[in-house]
Amino acid sequence: MNASFADPTLIYIMGTGRSGTTLLNVLLEVHPSVSAPAELLKFHAFKNEDRSCSCGKALSECPFWVPVLERLNRTVPHSRWTAYAAARAIEDHHNLARVLLGWLPAEKRDLYLALNESLVRCIAAAHQVTHVVDSSKYVGRAALFLRYGTLPVRIIHVVRDPRGVAWSFGRAVQTPRGLLGSLLYFWSVQTACLLVRTVFRKRVLTVKYEDLVADPASQLETITKFTGIDPKPLLARFESATEYPISHLIEGNRFVRRGRFSIRPDVEWRERMGWARRILVWLLAMPFAIIYRYRP
């Protein structure tokens, strides 16, 4: 897989929230040939409202986004972004079957892909990288890029123990959910992920959060091989540093505002979740727990 600035490889991270997707995003951005501005599905809203990126500056003043916006404004007429709001609905989970079966309005599909792929190409050209990471998580978005996109695409499916996901959603996070709500969400997303993984097997790699934080070097070596990234600069950086910078991200986990990060496993659920609740969550998520080899 030979990527270039004009035809970059899109690395798309899908999965549930609270499963380590943002962590993987910022780990990959350590590589000099990778740009990982996080959840690109929210770029349209950030652009329209001139919201702040993780560096604290508005997109119109951010040193990362200014050259991207300049290229994008020359490439895409404003009228197309106005029409994009209506096209975005095709990425929702409930449209996944229509995406896979080809039952989408061609006009909306083509507009959606044209604008999103233009954004990826502008990011790659502005910052001279061969790979762009989008950690938007939406499974429907992944399927759209795989089924109809013109860019080379590699999907990384991040999974986490359902008990860790449920516990994390119960804390004071951006989108808190109760136990039942988090499990219903986990079921719906993981069912969709398995469907996409089955249909596009060769272009989807599943990575467990627990393996990533326990042995990041080994997991990143597997990921770089899968995505066509030279592993040497990334692995060398992890051998020589314990903290890493967070630069210019759209959305993502709360830790992106800290400016720097280190790899610390989130295992609070193992210490604070009661045994009865742990068993209950495992039983309710049992099919996925078995598939991904999470023990009771």
C-alpha positions in Angstrom: 0.0 0.0 0.0 1.8 3.1 -1.3 0.4 6.3 0.2 1.2 9.9 -1.0 0.2 13.4 0.0 -2.2 13.5 -2.9 -3.6 10.1 -2.2 -3.1 9.5 1.5 -4.2 6.4 3.4 -7.1 6.9 5.7 -6.8 5.1 9.0 -10.3 5.0 10.5 -10.8 4.0 14.1 -14.2 2.5 14.9 -15.8 1.2 18.1 -17.7 2.3 21.1 -16.9 5.4 23.1 -14.9 4.9 26.3 -12.9 2.1 24.7 -9.5 3.8 23.9 -10.1 5.2 20.4 -8.8 8.6 21.4 -5.7 7.0 23.0 -4.9 5.1 19.8 -5.4 8.3 17.8 -2.8 10.3 19.8 -0.4 7.3 19.9 -0.4 7.2 16.1 0.1 10.9 15.7 3.5 10.5 17.3 4.6 9.2 13.9 6.1 11.9 11.6 4.2 10.6 8.6 0.8 10.6 10.3 -1.7 13.4 11.0 -4.4 12.4 13.5 -6.8 15.3 14.2 -9.3 12.9 15.9 -13.1 12.9 15.1 -13.3 14.3 11.6 -17.1 13.7 11.4 -17.4 16.8 13.6 -15.3 19.0 11.4 -18.3 20.5 9.7 -19.8 21.8 13.0 -16.3 23.0 14.2 -15.8 24.8 10.9 -19.2 26.5 10.8 -19.0 27.6 14.4 -15.3 28.3 14.5 -14.9 26.2 17.6 -11.6 25.7 19.4 -9.3 22.7 18.7 -7.5 21.0 21.5 -4.7 23.6 21.4 -7.1 26.2 22.7 -7.3 28.3 19.5 -10.3 28.6 17.1 -9.9 26.7 13.9 -9.6 30.0 12.0 -6.5 30.9 14.1 -5.0 27.4 14.7 -1.6 26.9 13.1 -2.7 23.3 12.2 -6.1 24.1 10.8 -5.4 27.4 9.0 -3.5 25.8 6.0 -6.0 23.0 5.9 -8.9 25.5 5.7 -7.1 27.5 3.0 -6.7 24.5 0.8 -10.2 23.3 1.5 -11.8 26.7 0.6 -10.0 26.6 -2.7 -11.1 23.0 -3.4 -14.7 22.9 -2.1 -17.3 25.6 -2.8 -19.2 26.9 0.2 -22.5 25.8 -1.3 -21.4 22.2 -1.1 -20.8 22.5 2.7 -24.2 24.0 3.1 -25.7 20.9 1.5 -23.5 18.6 3.5 -25.6 18.9 6.7 -28.5 17.0 5.0 -26.2 14.3 3.7 -24.6 13.5 7.0 -27.6 11.3 8.1 -26.4 8.5 5.9 -23.5 7.7 8.4 -25.9 6.8 11.2 -26.0 3.2 12.5 -29.5 2.6 11.4 -28.5 3.2 7.8 -25.7 0.6 7.9 -27.7 -2.1 6.0 -28.5 0.4 3.3 -24.8 1.4 3.0 -23.7 -2.2 2.6 -26.5 -3.1 0.2 -26.1 0.0 -1.9 -29.5 1.4 -1.2 -28.4 5.0 -0.6 -29.3 8.2 -2.6 -26.4 8.5 -4.9 -26.4 12.3 -4.7 -26.1 12.3 -0.9 -23.5 9.5 -0.9 -21.3 11.2 -3.5 -21.5 14.5 -1.7 -20.6 13.0 1.6 -17.6 11.1 0.3 -16.4 14.0 -1.9 -16.3 16.5 1.0 -14.8 14.0 3.6 -12.1 12.8 1.2 -11.3 16.4 0.2 -10.8 17.1 3.9 -8.4 14.1 4.3 -6.5 15.1 1.2 -6.2 18.7 2.3 -4.9 17.6 5.7 -2.3 15.4 4.1 -1.1 18.0 1.6 -1.0 20.9 4.1 1.1 18.9 6.6 3.0 16.6 4.1 1.9 13.3 5.6 1.0 10.0 3.9 -1.5 8.8 6.5 -4.5 10.6 8.1 -6.3 9.2 11.2 -10.0 9.7 11.7 -11.2 8.4 15.1 -14.8 9.3 14.6 -15.9 5.7 15.8 -19.1 5.6 13.7 -19.5 2.2 12.0 -21.7 3.6 9.3 -18.9 6.1 8.4 -16.4 3.3 8.2 -18.7 1.3 5.9 -19.1 4.3 3.6 -15.4 4.8 3.2 -14.9 1.0 2.6 -17.8 0.5 0.3 -17.7 3.6 -1.9 -14.5 5.7 -1.1 -11.7 6.3 -3.5 -8.9 6.7 -0.9 -7.0 3.6 0.4 -8.6 2.8 3.8 -7.6 0.7 6.7 -10.1 0.3 9.6 -8.9 -0.3 13.2 -11.7 -1.8 15.4 -11.0 -1.0 19.0 -12.7 -3.2 21.6 -12.7 -3.0 25.4 -14.0 -5.3 28.2 -17.8 -4.4 28.4 -17.4 -4.0 32.1 -14.8 -1.3 31.6 -17.0 0.5 29.0 -20.0 0.4 31.3 -18.0 1.6 34.3 -16.4 4.4 32.4 -19.8 5.6 31.0 -21.1 5.8 34.6 -18.5 8.4 35.6 -18.6 12.2 35.0 -17.8 12.0 31.2 -18.9 14.0 28.2 -21.7 11.5 27.4 -22.6 9.6 30.6 -24.9 6.6 30.4 -26.5 4.3 32.9 -25.8 0.6 33.1 -28.6 -0.4 30.8 -28.0 2.4 28.4 -24.3 1.7 28.1 -25.0 -2.0 27.5 -27.6 -1.3 24.8 -25.2 1.1 23.2 -22.4 -1.5 23.4 -24.6 -4.2 21.8 -25.7 -2.0 18.9 -22.2 -0.7 18.1 -20.4 -4.0 18.5 -23.0 -5.8 16.4 -22.4 -3.3 13.6 -18.7 -3.6 14.0 -18.8 -7.3 13.6 -20.9 -7.0 10.5 -18.4 -4.6 8.9 -15.5 -6.7 10.0 -17.1 -9.8 8.4 -17.8 -8.0 5.1 -14.5 -6.2 4.8 -12.3 -8.7 6.6 -9.0 -7.9 4.9 -9.3 -4.2 5.6 -10.3 -4.4 9.3 -7.9 -5.0 12.2 -9.3 -5.6 15.7 -7.2 -4.2 18.6 -8.1 -4.8 22.3 -7.7 -1.8 24.6 -6.2 -4.0 27.3 -3.5 -5.3 24.9 -2.7 -1.7 23.7 -2.1 -0.3 27.2 -0.2 -3.4 28.4 2.2 -3.7 25.5 1.8 -0.6 23.2 5.0 -1.4 21.2 3.8 -4.8 20.1 0.3 -3.6 19.2 1.7 -0.6 17.4 4.0 -2.8 15.4 1.0 -4.8 14.3 -0.9 -1.7 13.4 1.9 -0.1 11.4 2.3 -3.3 9.4 -1.5 -3.4 8.7 -1.7 0.3 7.7 1.6 0.5 5.7 3.4 2.9 8.1 7.1 2.6 8.7 7.2 1.3 12.3 10.8 2.5 13.1 10.1 6.2 13.9 7.1 5.3 16.0 8.8 2.5 18.0 11.9 4.5 18.5 9.9 7.4 20.0 8.2 5.0 22.5 11.6 3.6 23.5 13.0 7.1 24.3 10.0 8.9 26.0 7.3 8.3 28.6 5.2 11.3 27.8 3.9 12.4 24.4 2.4 15.7 23.1 -1.2 16.2 22.2 -1.5 18.8 19.4 -4.5 19.7 17.4 -7.5 17.4 17.9 -11.2 17.8 17.3 -13.2 16.4 20.2 -12.0 13.1 21.7 -11.5 12.2 25.3 -11.1 14.8 28.0 -7.4 14.2 28.4 -6.7 15.9 25.0 -6.9 19.3 26.8 -3.9 18.4 29.0 -1.4 19.0 26.2 0.6 15.8 27.0 -0.3 12.2 27.8 1.3 9.0 29.1 -0.1 5.5 28.8 -1.9 4.6 32.0 -4.3 1.6 32.0 -7.8 2.5 33.2 -8.6 -0.4 35.4 -10.7 1.4 38.0 -13.7 -0.9 37.3 -11.7 -3.9 38.5 -11.2 -2.3 41.9 -14.5 -0.5 42.4 -17.2 -2.4 40.5 -18.9 -4.9 42.8 -18.8 -8.6 41.9 -22.6 -8.9 41.3 -22.5 -6.0 38.8 -19.4 -7.4 37.1 -21.0 -10.7 36.6 -24.3 -9.1 35.5 -22.6 -7.0 32.8 -20.5 -9.9 31.6 -23.7 -12.1 31.2 -25.6 -9.3 29.4 -22.7 -8.8 27.0 -21.8 -12.5 26.9 -21.7 -13.0 23.1 -19.1 -10.2 22.7 -17.2 -11.2 25.8 -16.8 -14.6 24.4 -15.9 -13.4 20.9 -13.2 -11.1 22.3 -12.1 -13.5 25.0 -13.0 -11.6 28.1 -13.3 -13.9 31.1 -16.1 -13.6 33.7 
